[in-house]
Amino acid sequence: MRQIIVDTETTGLEPEQGHRIIELACVELVNRRFTRQSLHHYLNPERDIDAGAQQVHGLTFEFLEDKPKFADVADDFLAFIGGAELIIHNAAFDVGFLNAELARLEKGEVTDYCECVTDTLRMAKDLHPGKRNTLDMLCERYMVNNSTRTLHGALLDAELLAEVFLAMTRGQESLLIDSFLGTAGEGRLNTLPKVRNLTILKATGEEQAAHLQQLEKINKASMGGCLWLTLVEIAAAPR
């Protein structure tokens, strides 16, 4: 399973008004692990940068003037995302800009090259309705260190989003059993070796206390969403 975390910085908010991408970053995950493969470019937007946007990312036209144009890196970008699932926070924004850049080059749309696009903002809203779900808030909620993020930057934000995405979807790792079972279902399970006379080692009181402490940390980070802690409390309740 190959996933690419994508983030951009732009000259403004509306690609329909001619705003352009000025920074593009991609970080690769394979089977939920960082591969250390990434793609990162600062880009010459061939136009001015809105003052409000510059306050967000700190990039100036003077810095970008000698950088490559999007057309110069488009093929590398499309090859890098080819066949992968794209993970993007507020995907409509970034995909809108990427599609506008590709349209200028008559290269179709992002979804012509990738497997699909997953919006982590939509995921976060489903998981945490009524709460703020900015990248900074998600870093705080999932205990991802974002202390170096003073301004928006596509590469740093993509790396942080990768950590947040892995934390948000950690429970989905159990679904990997489907890959093992395949289409045979229970028939595949019958081929597993039978194990008998297992030795049962019960947790010590110290180990149980450490386990409970860890559950409380998870519960705090997930705003009361730790189901294991609820089960422990139910088991400990008088009957």
ABEGO torsion letter per residue (X at the ends): XBBBBBBBBBABABAAAGBBBABBBBBBBBGGBBAGBBBBBBBBAGBBBBAAAAAAAGBBAAAAAABBBAAAAAAAAAAAABGBBBBBBGAAAAAAAAAAAAAAAGAEBAAAABABBBBAAAAAAAABBGBBABAAAAAAAAGBBAAABABBBAAAAAAAAAAAAAAAAAAAAAAAAAAAAEAAEAAAAAABBBBBGBBBBBBBAAAAAAAAAAAAAAAAAAGGABAAAAAAAAAABBX
